[in-house]
Amino acid sequence: MRLRDSLRVLIAAVVCLAAPAARAQFNYDVPYVPTPYVVVEEMLRLARVGPDDFVIDLGSGDGRILIAAARKFGARGIGVDLDPDRIEESVYNAELQGVSDRVTFQQQDLFKFDIGRATVVTMYLLPSVNMKLRARLLSDLKPGTRIVSHDFDLEDWQPDGKSTVRKNVFLWIVPAKAGGRWRTTVELPAGERTYDIEIRQKFQEIDGLARYDKKVAGLWNPRLSGDRINFVIVDDGGFLDSNLYFDGKVGADTIEGVITRGIGKDQTTIPWRAARIATAN
C-alpha cells in the first residue's frame, strides 16, 4: 500500500472512531459546494489575512480556505463542519499541504461553536444560514473582527468592502457598540467645555449630535470601523481653527483618544475621554 493511501486509511479510522454513525445522525443546512480557488484567494486578500490572525471557517468543506490561509498567509485557525467525510478530507489535505500544525478541523454544529477567538471568520453558506448567524457574529466577535463571505450577504448590514472575482465576495468589520449618549469634558484654549454627544448606530453606520453651552451641533463625517470612531464638531464661532476632529477607541463604557484642532503649524492635539451616560434604545 502506498504511503498516501495508508495515511488516508489512518485518518479515516480516527474520524470514524471519534464520530460513530455520524453520517446517519446529521442533516446538513448547507450543501457542499467548494469555493473556487480564485475566490478563496480573493476572500483572504479582502480580509487582509496575516500571520497574526486566527481564522475560523464556518462550513469548512474540504478545508481549502483555511489551508490557504495557513499556507499562503501564515495564519492559524479552525474549520467547522458537520460532515465527517469533509472533516476526514480536510485533515488529509492539511497533512498533504504541510499545515496540520497550524490548522485543525472539528465536526461540530456551527450555530453552537464558540467563535469568540476569531480575528477573521470565513463562510460560504446559504442566505438563510447567514441571517441565523448574524446576531452571533455581532455579539460574540470582538470589534474589528473581519467577516468575509463568498456569494451571499447579510441583508441590511451593508458590507465594509466588496469585490468580484468570478463571484461576489463581501467583507464586514464587526463594529463596537457606540450607540448611546456620551459625556466628555475637553480642555480648550478658552477653557473647559463639556460635550454631551448622542450617537445613533445601525451596524457600522453612525450619525448624531453634540450639545454644549446651550448649543446643538451635528457630528460631521462620522465613521465607525471596528472600535475606531471619528467625527468632527464645528464650533460656529467663525474662527479658522474652530473644527474639532475627534478620533477615539470605543470600549464598553468609555471612548478615549485625541482631538486635533487648527491647521498647518498651528495644529495641536488634545486628549479626550468620554464616559457612557446612556445606552442606545
C-alpha positions as a printed NumPy array, in Angstrom:
array([[  0.   ,   0.   ,   0.   ],
       [  1.358,   3.463,  -0.921],
       [  2.138,   5.985,   1.85 ],
       [ -0.623,   8.318,   0.654],
       [ -3.224,   5.527,   0.804],
       [ -2.006,   4.438,   4.227],
       [ -2.383,   7.979,   5.546],
       [ -5.909,   8.237,   4.169],
       [ -6.92 ,   4.964,   5.83 ],
       [ -5.412,   6.029,   9.168],
       [ -7.233,   9.381,   9.141],
       [-10.499,   7.737,   8.187],
       [-10.175,   5.338,  11.091],
       [ -9.532,   8.144,  13.581],
       [-12.51 ,  10.185,  12.385],
       [-14.823,   7.176,  12.429],
       [-13.831,   6.35 ,  15.992],
       [-14.409,   9.95 ,  17.092],
       [-17.836,  10.25 ,  15.468],
       [-19.552,   6.856,  15.113],
       [-22.695,   6.736,  12.999],
       [-22.415,  10.495,  12.339],
       [-23.392,  10.123,   8.696],
       [-26.831,   8.923,   9.684],
       [-27.22 ,  11.357,  12.556],
       [-26.963,  14.81 ,  10.952],
       [-28.994,  16.764,   8.449],
       [-26.974,  19.477,   6.759],
       [-28.228,  23.073,   6.447],
       [-25.83 ,  23.811,   3.595],
       [-25.   ,  21.538,   0.636],
       [-21.318,  21.008,  -0.042],
       [-20.224,  23.248,  -2.918],
       [-16.492,  24.049,  -2.887],
       [-15.354,  27.656,  -3.276],
       [-13.231,  28.081,  -6.43 ],
       [ -9.581,  28.669,  -5.622],
       [ -9.581,  32.092,  -7.327],
       [-12.401,  33.129,  -4.963],
       [-10.553,  31.678,  -1.954],
       [ -7.592,  33.885,  -2.797],
       [ -9.799,  36.962,  -3.121],
       [-11.586,  36.243,   0.18 ],
       [ -8.29 ,  36.065,   2.05 ],
       [ -6.916,  39.139,   0.268],
       [-10.025,  41.213,   1.01 ],
       [ -9.94 ,  40.142,   4.678],
       [ -6.232,  41.113,   4.865],
       [ -5.34 ,  37.803,   6.497],
       [ -1.866,  37.713,   8.037],
       [  0.344,  35.626,  10.317],
       [ -1.181,  37.114,  13.473],
       [ -4.709,  36.062,  12.521],
       [ -6.819,  33.239,  13.889],
       [ -9.265,  32.222,  11.17 ],
       [-12.476,  30.312,  11.847],
       [-14.051,  28.84 ,   8.722],
       [-17.746,  28.089,   9.232],
       [-18.834,  25.231,   6.977],
       [-15.243,  24.442,   6.084],
       [-15.903,  21.732,   3.478],
       [-12.655,  20.221,   2.224],
       [-10.628,  22.791,   4.211],
       [ -9.314,  24.732,   1.24 ],
       [ -9.948,  28.243,   2.652],
       [ -8.291,  27.557,   5.994],
       [ -5.429,  25.611,   4.414],
       [ -4.741,  28.513,   2.017],
       [ -4.838,  30.973,   4.928],
       [ -2.183,  28.917,   6.716],
       [ -0.015,  28.035,   3.715],
       [ -0.004,  31.391,   1.918],
       [ -0.51 ,  33.875,   4.784],
       [  0.866,  32.07 ,   7.847],
       [ -2.419,  32.213,   9.775],
       [ -3.756,  29.677,  12.256],
       [ -7.319,  28.53 ,  12.681],
       [-10.135,  26.035,  12.986],
       [-12.539,  24.731,  10.38 ],
       [-16.021,  23.649,  11.468],
       [-18.27 ,  21.284,   9.54 ],
       [-20.951,  18.705,  10.344],
       [-19.997,  16.282,   7.583],
       [-17.49 ,  13.672,   8.81 ],
       [-16.406,  12.96 ,   5.221],
       [-15.402,  16.581,   4.785],
       [-13.546,  16.563,   8.104],
       [-11.635,  13.48 ,   7.003],
       [-10.805,  15.098,   3.682],
       [ -9.724,  18.354,   5.357],
       [ -7.387,  16.615,   7.782],
       [ -5.821,  14.712,   4.882],
       [ -5.462,  17.876,   2.776],
       [ -3.842,  19.758,   5.657],
       [ -1.318,  16.932,   6.089],
       [ -0.629,  16.943,   2.361],
       [ -0.044,  20.717,   2.315],
       [  2.15 ,  20.644,   5.428],
       [ -0.036,  22.888,   7.606],
       [ -1.551,  20.415,  10.053],
       [  0.428,  22.103,  12.838],
       [ -1.406,  25.375,  12.129],
       [ -4.981,  24.279,  11.431],
       [ -7.475,  21.851,  12.908],
       [-10.92 ,  20.712,  11.839],
       [-13.825,  19.886,  14.119],
       [-17.092,  18.134,  13.434],
       [-19.494,  20.495,  15.177],
       [-22.669,  22.49 ,  14.689],
       [-21.568,  25.942,  13.53 ],
       [-24.518,  27.535,  15.375],
       [-23.137,  26.241,  18.686],
       [-19.415,  26.567,  18.06 ],
       [-17.541,  29.223,  20.072],
       [-16.406,  31.813,  17.527],
       [-15.052,  34.35 ,  20.022],
       [-11.371,  33.558,  19.309],
       [-11.571,  34.559,  15.677],
       [ -9.898,  37.609,  14.197],
       [-11.248,  36.524,  10.792],
       [-14.383,  34.498,  10.021],
       [-14.819,  32.986,   6.559],
       [-18.006,  31.429,   5.236],
       [-19.779,  30.178,   2.149],
       [-23.269,  29.487,   3.457],
       [-26.827,  29.968,   2.289],
       [-28.533,  33.368,   2.817],
       [-30.892,  31.919,   5.433],
       [-27.943,  30.486,   7.377],
       [-26.079,  33.795,   7.181],
       [-29.081,  35.526,   8.723],
       [-29.391,  32.946,  11.504],
       [-25.729,  33.578,  12.325],
       [-25.808,  37.376,  12.08 ],
       [-26.788,  38.119,  15.684],
       [-23.997,  35.854,  16.996],
       [-21.45 ,  37.423,  14.661],
       [-22.316,  40.835,  16.094],
       [-22.474,  39.785,  19.743],
       [-19.768,  37.111,  20.049],
       [-16.977,  38.539,  17.896],
       [-14.656,  41.279,  19.104],
       [-14.944,  44.704,  17.43 ],
       [-12.576,  44.816,  14.491],
       [-13.003,  41.142,  13.596],
       [-13.268,  40.713,   9.825],
       [-16.019,  38.575,   8.311],
       [-15.737,  37.547,   4.687],
       [-18.447,  35.709,   2.758],
       [-18.478,  34.105,  -0.653],
       [-21.556,  34.953,  -2.744],
       [-24.128,  35.793,  -0.045],
       [-24.528,  38.959,   2.02 ],
       [-26.054,  39.838,   5.41 ],
       [-29.066,  41.758,   4.063],
       [-29.318,  45.261,   5.593],
       [-25.925,  45.012,   7.3  ],
       [-24.077,  46.733,   4.488],
       [-20.585,  45.385,   3.747],
       [-17.48 ,  47.447,   4.507],
       [-15.94 ,  46.111,   1.314],
       [-16.94 ,  44.144,  -1.756],
       [-15.027,  42.519,  -4.568],
       [-15.987,  40.463,  -7.593],
       [-13.621,  37.825,  -8.94 ],
       [-15.949,  35.428, -10.767],
       [-18.199,  35.584,  -7.7  ],
       [-19.123,  38.297,  -5.216],
       [-17.045,  38.479,  -2.056],
       [-18.282,  40.588,   0.874],
       [-16.321,  41.968,   3.823],
       [-17.695,  43.229,   7.13 ],
       [-15.78 ,  44.626,  10.098],
       [-17.565,  43.937,  13.376],
       [-18.435,  47.35 ,  14.872],
       [-18.146,  48.351,  18.513],
       [-21.337,  49.263,  20.351],
       [-21.054,  53.041,  20.069],
       [-24.74 ,  53.949,  20.104],
       [-25.999,  55.938,  23.09 ],
       [-25.09 ,  59.108,  24.969],
       [-21.561,  60.033,  25.993],
       [-20.141,  62.908,  28.032],
       [-16.672,  64.384,  27.736],
       [-15.022,  67.475,  29.198],
       [-12.313,  68.934,  26.982],
       [ -9.633,  71.484,  27.861],
       [ -9.761,  74.08 ,  25.066],
       [ -7.714,  77.318,  24.823],
       [-10.754,  79.278,  26.036],
       [-11.246,  76.919,  28.975],
       [-13.038,  73.657,  29.768],
       [-16.048,  72.675,  27.706],
       [-18.385,  69.748,  28.317],
       [-19.963,  67.966,  25.367],
       [-22.925,  65.606,  25.61 ],
       [-22.621,  63.501,  22.471],
       [-25.531,  61.413,  21.198],
       [-24.675,  58.686,  18.695],
       [-27.231,  56.775,  16.664],
       [-25.979,  53.48 ,  15.274],
       [-27.099,  50.912,  12.722],
       [-24.339,  48.336,  12.436],
       [-21.235,  50.382,  11.417],
       [-23.281,  53.344,  10.174],
       [-23.465,  56.185,  12.707],
       [-24.679,  59.746,  12.981],
       [-25.542,  62.024,  15.876],
       [-25.223,  65.4  ,  17.534],
       [-23.414,  67.187,  20.346],
       [-24.849,  69.544,  22.956],
       [-22.673,  72.172,  24.633],
       [-23.098,  75.693,  26.022],
       [-26.829,  75.611,  25.2  ],
       [-25.953,  74.872,  21.576],
       [-26.569,  71.824,  19.396],
       [-24.144,  70.794,  16.652],
       [-24.258,  67.882,  14.258],
       [-21.488,  65.307,  14.014],
       [-19.798,  65.758,  10.652],
       [-18.146,  62.922,   8.72 ],
       [-18.957,  60.325,  11.41 ],
       [-17.268,  56.988,  10.868],
       [-17.062,  53.767,  12.858],
       [-14.661,  50.993,  11.842],
       [-14.345,  48.221,  14.387],
       [-13.615,  50.047,  17.638],
       [-12.256,  53.212,  15.95 ],
       [-14.588,  56.206,  15.83 ],
       [-14.082,  59.553,  14.09 ],
       [-16.236,  62.648,  13.751],
       [-15.965,  66.425,  13.534],
       [-17.698,  69.   ,  15.733],
       [-17.781,  72.519,  14.278],
       [-17.864,  75.458,  16.677],
       [-19.682,  78.158,  14.701],
       [-17.693,  80.944,  16.292],
       [-16.26 ,  81.889,  12.903],
       [-12.617,  81.149,  13.741],
       [-10.316,  79.293,  11.361],
       [ -9.424,  76.648,  13.947],
       [-12.992,  76.037,  15.113],
       [-13.195,  72.491,  13.735],
       [-12.544,  69.778,  16.316],
       [-11.543,  66.434,  14.784],
       [-12.322,  63.653,  17.247],
       [-10.551,  60.297,  16.961],
       [-11.054,  57.593,  19.574],
       [-11.232,  53.963,  20.555],
       [-14.608,  52.695,  21.78 ],
       [-14.62 ,  50.496,  24.866],
       [-17.522,  49.048,  26.824],
       [-18.306,  52.318,  28.635],
       [-15.575,  54.727,  27.553],
       [-14.136,  56.31 ,  24.436],
       [-10.537,  57.506,  24.603],
       [ -8.455,  59.277,  22.025],
       [ -7.244,  62.629,  20.767],
       [ -8.827,  65.747,  19.276],
       [ -7.   ,  67.601,  16.527],
       [ -7.65 ,  71.327,  16.089],
       [ -6.069,  74.002,  13.949],
       [ -4.218,  73.57 ,  10.676],
       [ -0.639,  73.749,   9.475],
       [  1.904,  74.98 ,  12.011],
       [ -0.935,  75.901,  14.387],
       [ -2.249,  72.315,  14.623],
       [ -2.474,  70.905,  18.148],
       [ -3.842,  67.751,  19.73 ],
       [ -5.879,  67.427,  22.896],
       [ -6.59 ,  64.175,  24.772],
       [-10.231,  63.334,  25.368],
       [-12.115,  60.697,  27.276],
       [-15.872,  60.195,  27.179],
       [-17.996,  58.148,  29.584],
       [-21.207,  56.458,  28.538],
       [-24.189,  58.014,  30.321],
       [-26.946,  56.15 ,  28.469],
       [-27.122,  53.144,  26.155],
       [-28.923,  53.117,  22.834],
       [-32.604,  52.162,  22.88 ]])
